[in-house]
Amino acid sequence: MRALCVIKAKEKKFLQVVNSDVDQFPKVTDNLRHDPLPVNIAFPPEPKRLTLSGCRIVWKNMSIIGSLPKLEVLKLKDHTFEGLVWEPIEGEFGLLKFLLLEQTDLEHWNVDGTHFQSLERLNLRYCYNLVKIPSGFGEHLTLHAIELYECSPSVVGSAESIKEEQKDYGKDKFQIAAAIVPFEIWGTVSGVKMIQAAGLSRLKMTHPGLNPLRASSRVGQPTILARG
């Protein structure tokens, strides 16, 4: 029966792998070890949209996804990839238009003009450790919007720098759709000064009681959603 379900899923170009939700039992799961998902993942042929959550794959294995030839939308959630550095490979993600990184321990992301050449929108959420958005995105003429939610002032400042560089290419309508900084992290006097120094054009402050999604409290559940 299981084999038949897998066959049918591939016929429909749809694959979903979901473990039971244990977020409601934080005291039980706090000390559990979350083993990485094996890297020999088989996706449906040539998906255009892909969402992964809680897989905990190391960044050096990103080529598994980057080599998908028709991928246009990629959403990586809840520590799908783990590690401090992401070094994209030239030629991968050639048709990718939308990229979401949500809840990751990534600190350094190295991008130049040869990477993500079709990217139109970049969305970063709960990327607390990321030092900055790669300056290489300033050279991407296809990019027209960066969306941020709960990122550090340095990340927001780098987005503003990319916006200014885009203006040099004549793209006056480039948008930073939202710059939302967590109150509990940056709601200090020094944090506010850093925000002001970044020269933000749009800023909202959030309160921890309004946001149930905390990077330290969520338990990753391996999830793969793919559509052709």
QUICOR-V537291 format. One record per residue. N is the residue number from 0. RES is the residue in one small letter. PSI is psi in degrees with one decimal (NA if undefined). OMEGA is omega in radians with two decimals (none if undefined). D_CENTER is the distance of its C-alpha to the mean C-alpha in Angstrom with 1 decimal. Layout:
n={N	N}
res={RES	RES}
psi={PSI	PSI}
omega={OMEGA	OMEGA}
d_center={D_CENTER	D_CENTER}
This chain:
n={0	1	2	3	4	5	6	7	8	9	10	11	12	13	14	15	16	17	18	19	20	21	22	23	24	25	26	27	28	29	30	31	32	33	34	35	36	37	38	39	40	41	42	43	44	45	46	47	48	49	50	51	52	53	54	55	56	57	58	59	60	61	62	63	64	65	66	67	68	69	70	71	72	73	74	75	76	77	78	79	80	81	82	83	84	85	86	87	88	89	90	91	92	93	94	95	96	97	98	99	100	101	102	103	104	105	106	107	108	109	110	111	112	113	114	115	116	117	118	119	120	121	122	123	124	125	126	127	128	129	130	131	132	133	134	135	136	137	138	139	140	141	142	143	144	145	146	147	148	149	150	151	152	153	154	155	156	157	158	159	160	161	162	163	164	165	166	167	168	169	170	171	172	173	174	175	176	177	178	179	180	181	182	183	184	185	186	187	188	189	190	191	192	193	194	195	196	197	198	199	200	201	202	203	204	205	206	207	208	209	210	211	212	213	214	215	216	217	218	219	220	221	222	223	224	225	226	227}
res={m	r	a	l	c	v	i	k	a	k	e	k	k	f	l	q	v	v	n	s	d	v	d	q	f	p	k	v	t	d	n	l	r	h	d	p	l	p	v	n	i	a	f	p	p	e	p	k	r	l	t	l	s	g	c	r	i	v	w	k	n	m	s	i	i	g	s	l	p	k	l	e	v	l	k	l	k	d	h	t	f	e	g	l	v	w	e	p	i	e	g	e	f	g	l	l	k	f	l	l	l	e	q	t	d	l	e	h	w	n	v	d	g	t	h	f	q	s	l	e	r	l	n	l	r	y	c	y	n	l	v	k	i	p	s	g	f	g	e	h	l	t	l	h	a	i	e	l	y	e	c	s	p	s	v	v	g	s	a	e	s	i	k	e	e	q	k	d	y	g	k	d	k	f	q	i	a	a	a	i	v	p	f	e	i	w	g	t	v	s	g	v	k	m	i	q	a	a	g	l	s	r	l	k	m	t	h	p	g	l	n	p	l	r	a	s	s	r	v	g	q	p	t	i	l	a	r	g}
psi={-43.0	-42.7	-39.2	-40.0	-41.2	-42.6	-45.8	-37.3	-40.0	-36.7	-35.8	1.2	39.0	130.7	131.9	127.9	114.7	131.5	162.8	145.4	119.7	14.0	-26.2	-2.0	59.8	-35.1	-29.8	-35.4	-6.5	-36.5	8.9	147.4	133.4	102.0	144.1	150.0	136.8	144.4	-8.9	63.6	134.1	114.5	159.7	156.0	124.0	57.9	149.2	-25.5	134.8	130.1	127.5	145.0	131.2	20.2	-28.8	54.2	145.7	149.2	-29.2	-16.6	13.6	-21.1	-22.2	-38.7	-41.1	-23.9	-4.2	117.3	-25.2	12.5	125.3	-29.5	123.8	125.6	117.6	112.7	153.7	59.3	43.8	-43.3	145.7	148.4	164.2	-19.4	136.4	118.3	94.5	155.1	135.0	135.4	-15.1	160.7	41.1	-30.3	5.4	126.5	-29.5	130.9	126.5	126.8	118.9	121.3	89.1	152.1	11.4	133.2	-42.7	129.1	115.0	114.4	139.4	-170.9	-11.1	-4.3	146.7	49.3	-11.0	4.1	131.6	-36.7	134.6	126.3	119.8	126.6	130.1	34.4	70.3	-31.4	-13.1	127.6	-43.0	162.9	133.5	132.9	-19.4	-23.5	-17.4	-19.6	-4.5	105.4	-16.7	-24.2	128.2	-3.9	138.7	127.8	128.4	139.9	117.6	64.5	164.6	160.1	-33.3	-34.8	-44.3	-40.7	-38.7	-32.1	-40.7	-37.9	-40.3	-39.6	-43.1	-39.3	-37.4	-34.8	-34.0	-23.9	8.3	12.6	78.5	-16.1	11.1	135.4	138.6	99.3	-35.5	140.1	95.5	121.5	130.6	128.8	-40.2	-19.3	-46.3	9.0	29.9	168.2	-44.7	-37.5	-43.1	-39.8	-39.8	-41.1	-45.3	-37.5	-27.4	-12.3	46.0	140.3	-28.3	129.0	137.5	146.7	134.7	157.7	140.6	-29.4	-15.5	-8.4	107.2	-9.6	99.5	135.2	-30.9	-13.3	-14.1	142.2	122.5	128.0	116.1	122.0	134.2	124.0	124.3	138.8	141.7	NA}
omega={3.14	3.13	3.13	3.12	3.12	3.12	3.14	3.12	3.12	3.11	-3.14	-3.09	-3.12	-3.13	3.11	3.08	-3.06	2.99	-3.14	-3.09	-3.14	3.14	-3.08	3.13	-3.04	-3.10	3.14	-2.97	-3.06	-3.05	3.13	3.05	-3.13	-3.09	3.11	3.04	3.10	-3.04	3.13	-3.12	3.10	3.12	2.98	-3.09	3.00	3.08	3.08	-3.12	-3.09	3.07	3.09	-3.13	3.01	-3.07	3.09	3.06	3.12	-3.03	-3.10	3.10	3.13	3.14	3.07	-3.13	-3.08	-3.12	3.09	-2.89	-3.05	-3.07	-3.13	-3.11	-3.13	3.10	-3.14	-3.01	2.94	3.07	3.02	3.06	-3.11	-3.12	-3.05	-3.05	3.04	3.11	3.13	3.13	-3.12	3.10	3.11	-3.14	-3.06	-3.10	-3.06	-3.12	-3.10	3.13	3.05	2.97	-3.09	-3.12	3.13	3.08	-3.13	3.10	-3.06	-3.07	-3.03	-3.10	3.00	-3.05	-3.13	-3.11	3.04	-3.00	3.11	-3.02	3.13	-3.10	3.09	-3.10	3.14	-3.11	3.10	3.09	-2.99	-3.04	-3.10	-3.09	-3.14	2.97	-3.09	-3.14	3.12	3.11	3.08	-3.13	-3.06	-3.09	3.11	-3.07	3.14	3.14	3.00	-3.13	-3.08	3.05	-3.13	3.04	-3.07	3.08	-3.14	3.08	3.12	3.10	3.11	3.07	3.10	3.11	3.09	3.11	3.13	3.11	3.09	3.10	3.11	3.08	3.11	-3.11	-3.09	-3.09	3.09	-3.02	2.83	-2.93	3.12	3.03	-3.03	-3.03	-3.10	-3.10	-3.04	-3.14	-3.02	-3.12	3.09	3.13	3.14	3.12	3.12	3.11	3.11	3.14	3.14	3.14	3.14	3.11	-3.06	3.09	3.13	-3.07	3.00	3.05	3.13	3.12	-3.06	-3.13	-3.10	-3.03	-3.11	-3.06	3.14	-3.09	-3.07	-3.02	-3.09	3.11	-3.06	3.07	-3.08	-3.13	3.08	3.07	-3.12	3.09	3.11	none}
d_center={34.9	31.5	32.0	33.0	29.9	27.7	29.9	29.7	25.9	25.9	28.5	26.4	23.4	21.5	20.4	19.4	19.5	19.5	21.1	23.0	21.3	22.5	20.7	24.0	25.7	24.0	27.3	27.7	24.3	23.6	25.4	24.2	22.8	19.7	20.4	17.8	17.9	20.3	18.8	21.5	19.5	21.3	19.4	21.6	22.9	20.8	18.3	16.9	14.2	12.2	10.4	10.2	10.4	12.2	13.3	13.2	13.7	14.2	12.3	15.7	15.7	12.7	15.7	16.2	13.5	14.0	17.6	17.4	19.6	18.9	15.2	14.2	11.3	8.4	6.3	5.1	6.5	9.0	9.1	9.0	9.5	11.6	13.3	13.6	13.5	11.7	14.4	13.8	17.0	18.9	19.4	16.4	14.1	17.2	16.9	13.1	13.2	9.9	6.3	3.7	0.5	4.3	7.2	7.3	10.6	9.6	12.3	13.0	11.3	14.2	14.3	17.5	19.1	19.3	15.6	13.6	17.0	16.5	13.2	14.1	11.3	8.1	6.4	5.2	6.7	8.8	7.8	11.6	12.4	10.7	14.0	13.2	11.4	13.3	16.6	16.7	14.8	18.0	19.8	17.9	20.4	18.4	15.6	16.9	14.3	11.6	10.7	10.2	10.8	12.3	11.6	14.6	17.3	16.8	13.2	14.9	17.9	16.1	14.8	18.5	19.7	17.7	19.2	22.6	22.3	21.5	24.7	26.6	25.9	27.3	24.2	25.3	23.2	19.8	18.0	15.8	15.6	15.2	15.3	15.5	16.4	17.3	21.1	21.6	19.9	20.8	23.8	26.3	28.7	27.0	23.6	25.1	26.8	23.6	22.1	25.4	25.5	22.3	24.1	21.6	22.6	20.9	20.2	20.3	20.9	20.0	22.1	21.1	23.4	21.5	18.2	18.4	14.9	15.3	13.2	16.7	18.0	15.8	16.9	14.6	16.3	15.6	14.8	14.7	15.2	16.3	18.4	20.6}
